[in-house]
Amino acid sequence: MLAWMESTGDIVHADDFWSNNQWSVATRTWAALAQLGGSIATGITQVLSLPTNSWAYLSSFNPKTGFGVGLGAGKAGKLLTQFLMNTANPKYADLAWLEARLKEFEVDEKNGAKYTKDGLTGSELRFLKDMTEQQRLDAASFNAMTGTSKGRKITGNPTFQKFIQAWMFPFSYSEQVNRRVTLLAAYRGEYERQMATHGNSALADAKARDVATKALDATQGDYAQYNRPAIFRGGVQAFVYMYKQYPIMMVQLLKNMEIGRAHV
């Protein structure tokens, strides 16, 4: 009993009988697979968060709450479109592939190259690699719904694991694209602004990383356990919260944005 109370008090793990055992993970997995998997429509719906969430956040800035990036609608839209076209390849979610591309580009960079063939700078590629390594660009919503966001596999059966990955591909792929595109657009917008103001690349990189990480969480969601109300981190009530984090994030986005002023 004492161990159970201690585990549910852990805001990072919240490992308890109800939310972290084989039958509960299976229940949530089958619910998510049935409702979100095998559908192109869910993938298309996911992509809509780029204009509704990311574009709005990157365009505007609310001085009262410090919310947003304030790039203007034109520049934000251009950056999002550019990175959507250039980094939609699923290989950009593969850490080993990114590391190989970065190693290749660092050679080209020494010879004066400023951009990769897909239009990324060296600092953008390094940031993308770091965030991928930290699993910040994973399909976080599906992982959180199934209770596998700590790196655990849903099943030990490799064939069934591949089936789940294929079945959920439209939904998971579109979320990864959204997170990657938002991150890179926010990073470049802030990096260019900092370079124009200070001209210090190290300072610009640090500031851009911070702004881009905040933009990612504000527009695409932070699905970690600590970002839930304490009552929903474990127990039967965790099932109730399966689909609640995204709409709550949207309400927070609308509440904190500057409404009623054009940003061009």
C-alpha positions as CSV (number, residue, x, y, z in Angstrom):
1,M,0.0,0.0,0.0
2,L,2.8,2.4,0.9
3,A,4.7,1.6,-2.3
4,W,1.5,2.3,-4.3
5,M,1.1,5.7,-2.6
6,E,4.7,6.6,-3.2
7,S,4.5,5.7,-6.9
8,T,1.3,7.7,-7.6
9,G,3.0,10.7,-5.9
10,D,5.8,10.6,-8.4
11,I,4.9,13.2,-11.0
12,V,7.3,11.9,-13.6
13,H,6.5,8.2,-13.5
14,A,3.1,7.7,-11.8
15,D,3.6,4.0,-12.0
16,D,0.6,2.2,-10.3
17,F,-1.5,-0.8,-10.7
18,W,-4.2,0.9,-12.6
19,S,-2.2,2.9,-15.2
20,N,0.9,0.8,-15.8
21,N,0.1,-2.9,-16.0
22,Q,-0.4,-5.2,-19.0
23,W,-4.2,-5.0,-19.2
24,S,-4.5,-1.2,-18.8
25,V,-1.9,-0.6,-21.5
26,A,-3.6,-3.1,-23.7
27,T,-7.0,-1.4,-23.1
28,R,-5.7,2.1,-24.0
29,T,-3.7,0.7,-26.9
30,W,-6.8,-0.9,-28.5
31,A,-8.9,2.2,-27.9
32,A,-6.3,4.4,-29.6
33,L,-5.8,1.9,-32.5
34,A,-9.5,1.7,-33.1
35,Q,-10.2,5.4,-33.0
36,L,-7.1,6.9,-34.5
37,G,-5.3,4.2,-36.5
38,G,-5.7,3.2,-40.2
39,S,-7.1,6.5,-41.3
40,I,-5.7,9.1,-43.6
41,A,-8.3,11.5,-42.2
42,T,-6.7,11.5,-38.8
43,G,-3.4,12.3,-40.3
44,I,-4.9,15.2,-42.3
45,T,-6.7,16.5,-39.2
46,Q,-3.3,16.4,-37.3
47,V,-1.7,18.6,-40.0
48,L,-4.3,21.3,-39.5
49,S,-2.6,22.2,-36.2
50,L,0.1,23.8,-38.3
51,P,-2.1,26.7,-39.4
52,T,-4.4,26.7,-36.4
53,N,-1.8,26.4,-33.7
54,S,1.8,26.9,-34.9
55,W,1.1,29.7,-37.4
56,A,-1.0,31.6,-34.9
57,Y,1.7,31.3,-32.2
58,L,4.6,32.1,-34.4
59,S,2.9,35.1,-35.9
60,S,1.7,36.9,-32.8
61,F,3.1,38.0,-29.5
62,N,1.1,39.0,-26.4
63,P,3.1,41.5,-24.3
64,K,0.8,40.9,-21.3
65,T,1.6,37.2,-21.1
66,G,4.8,36.9,-23.1
67,F,3.1,34.4,-25.2
68,G,4.0,33.9,-28.9
69,V,7.0,34.6,-31.0
70,G,5.9,37.7,-33.0
71,L,7.4,36.9,-36.4
72,G,4.3,38.3,-38.3
73,A,1.9,36.2,-40.3
74,G,3.8,36.5,-43.6
75,K,7.2,35.3,-42.2
76,A,5.7,32.6,-40.0
77,G,3.6,31.2,-42.9
78,K,6.7,31.2,-45.2
79,L,8.9,29.4,-42.7
80,L,6.3,26.8,-41.9
81,T,5.6,26.1,-45.5
82,Q,9.3,25.9,-46.3
83,F,10.1,23.4,-43.6
84,L,7.0,21.4,-44.3
85,M,8.2,21.0,-47.9
86,N,11.8,20.3,-47.0
87,T,11.6,18.0,-44.0
88,A,8.4,15.9,-44.6
89,N,10.6,12.9,-45.4
90,P,10.0,10.3,-42.6
91,K,13.8,9.7,-42.4
92,Y,14.0,13.0,-40.5
93,A,12.5,11.2,-37.5
94,D,15.4,8.6,-37.6
95,L,18.2,9.6,-35.2
96,A,20.8,7.4,-36.9
97,W,19.9,9.0,-40.3
98,L,20.2,12.5,-38.8
99,E,23.6,11.8,-37.2
100,A,24.9,10.5,-40.6
101,R,23.5,13.6,-42.4
102,L,25.1,15.9,-39.8
103,K,28.5,14.2,-40.1
104,E,28.4,14.6,-43.8
105,F,27.3,18.2,-43.6
106,E,30.0,19.2,-41.1
107,V,32.5,18.2,-43.8
108,D,30.7,20.4,-46.4
109,E,30.4,23.2,-43.7
110,K,34.2,23.4,-43.4
111,N,34.3,23.9,-47.1
112,G,32.0,26.9,-46.9
113,A,28.5,25.3,-47.3
114,K,25.8,27.2,-45.4
115,Y,22.8,24.9,-46.1
116,T,22.1,21.2,-46.5
117,K,20.4,20.0,-49.8
118,D,17.1,20.4,-47.9
119,G,17.8,24.0,-46.9
120,L,18.7,23.5,-43.2
121,T,21.7,25.2,-41.6
122,G,24.2,23.4,-39.5
123,S,22.8,24.8,-36.3
124,E,19.3,23.7,-37.3
125,L,20.4,20.2,-38.1
126,R,22.3,20.0,-34.8
127,F,19.2,21.2,-32.9
128,L,17.0,18.8,-34.7
129,K,19.3,15.9,-33.9
130,D,19.5,16.9,-30.2
131,M,15.7,17.1,-29.9
132,T,15.2,13.8,-31.7
133,E,17.7,12.2,-29.3
134,Q,15.7,13.6,-26.4
135,Q,12.5,12.1,-27.9
136,R,10.9,15.5,-28.0
137,L,9.8,15.0,-31.6
138,D,8.2,11.6,-31.2
139,A,4.5,10.8,-31.8
140,A,3.9,11.9,-28.2
141,S,0.1,11.9,-28.1
142,F,-0.2,8.2,-29.1
143,N,2.6,7.2,-26.8
144,A,1.0,9.1,-23.9
145,M,-2.5,7.5,-24.6
146,T,-1.0,4.0,-24.5
147,G,1.3,4.6,-21.6
148,T,4.4,3.9,-23.6
149,S,5.9,7.4,-23.5
150,K,8.9,6.2,-21.4
151,G,10.3,4.1,-24.2
152,R,8.5,0.9,-23.5
153,K,7.2,-1.2,-26.4
154,I,3.5,-1.9,-26.5
155,T,4.1,-5.6,-27.2
156,G,7.1,-8.0,-27.2
157,N,5.9,-9.5,-30.4
158,P,8.0,-7.9,-33.2
159,T,5.4,-8.7,-35.9
160,F,2.5,-7.1,-34.0
161,Q,4.7,-4.2,-33.1
162,K,5.3,-3.6,-36.8
163,F,1.6,-3.9,-37.5
164,I,0.9,-1.2,-34.9
165,Q,3.5,1.1,-36.4
166,A,2.1,0.6,-39.9
167,W,-1.6,1.0,-38.7
168,M,-0.8,4.2,-36.8
169,F,1.5,5.6,-39.4
170,P,-0.8,8.4,-40.8
171,F,-1.5,9.7,-37.3
172,S,2.0,9.3,-35.9
173,Y,3.8,10.5,-39.0
174,S,1.7,13.7,-39.2
175,E,2.3,14.5,-35.5
176,Q,6.1,14.0,-36.0
177,V,6.0,16.4,-39.0
178,N,4.0,19.0,-37.1
179,R,6.5,18.9,-34.2
180,R,9.5,19.0,-36.5
181,V,8.2,21.8,-38.7
182,T,7.1,24.0,-35.8
183,L,10.4,23.5,-34.0
184,L,12.5,24.5,-37.1
185,A,10.3,27.4,-38.1
186,A,10.4,28.9,-34.6
187,Y,14.2,28.3,-34.4
188,R,15.0,30.0,-37.6
189,G,12.7,32.9,-37.0
190,E,14.2,33.7,-33.6
191,Y,17.8,32.9,-34.7
192,E,17.6,35.4,-37.6
193,R,16.1,38.0,-35.3
194,Q,18.9,37.5,-32.7
195,M,21.6,37.7,-35.3
196,A,20.1,40.9,-36.7
197,T,20.1,42.4,-33.2
198,H,23.3,41.1,-31.6
199,G,25.3,39.3,-34.3
200,N,26.4,36.7,-31.8
201,S,25.8,33.2,-33.2
202,A,26.2,31.4,-29.8
203,L,23.7,33.7,-28.2
204,A,21.4,33.4,-31.1
205,D,21.5,29.6,-31.0
206,A,20.8,29.5,-27.3
207,K,17.9,31.9,-27.5
208,A,16.4,30.3,-30.6
209,R,16.6,26.9,-28.9
210,D,14.7,28.2,-25.9
211,V,12.0,29.9,-28.0
212,A,11.6,26.9,-30.3
213,T,11.2,24.5,-27.4
214,K,8.5,26.7,-25.9
215,A,6.7,27.0,-29.2
216,L,6.7,23.2,-29.6
217,D,5.1,22.7,-26.2
218,A,2.6,25.5,-26.6
219,T,1.4,24.4,-30.0
220,Q,1.9,20.7,-30.3
221,G,1.6,19.7,-26.6
222,D,3.8,18.4,-23.8
223,Y,2.3,15.0,-22.9
224,A,4.6,14.2,-20.0
225,Q,3.0,13.0,-16.8
226,Y,4.0,16.1,-14.9
227,N,1.9,18.2,-17.3
228,R,-1.3,16.5,-16.0
229,P,-3.3,17.5,-12.9
230,A,-2.1,15.3,-10.1
231,I,-5.4,13.5,-9.8
232,F,-5.1,12.2,-13.4
233,R,-1.5,11.0,-13.2
234,G,-2.4,7.5,-12.0
235,G,-5.3,5.3,-11.1
236,V,-8.5,4.6,-13.0
237,Q,-9.0,8.3,-13.5
238,A,-6.0,8.3,-15.8
239,F,-8.2,6.7,-18.5
240,V,-10.6,9.7,-18.3
241,Y,-7.7,12.0,-19.3
242,M,-6.6,10.0,-22.4
243,Y,-8.0,12.5,-24.9
244,K,-8.0,15.7,-22.7
245,Q,-4.5,17.1,-23.0
246,Y,-4.9,18.3,-26.5
247,P,-8.2,20.3,-26.1
248,I,-6.8,21.8,-22.8
249,M,-3.7,22.9,-24.7
250,M,-5.9,24.5,-27.3
251,V,-7.8,26.4,-24.6
252,Q,-4.5,27.6,-23.1
253,L,-3.3,28.7,-26.5
254,L,-6.5,30.8,-27.1
255,K,-6.4,32.2,-23.6
256,N,-2.8,33.4,-23.8
257,M,-2.8,34.7,-27.4
258,E,-3.2,38.4,-28.3
259,I,-6.7,38.5,-29.9
260,G,-8.0,41.2,-32.1
261,R,-4.8,42.6,-33.6
262,A,-3.4,41.9,-37.1
263,H,0.1,40.6,-37.4
264,V,1.5,41.0,-40.9
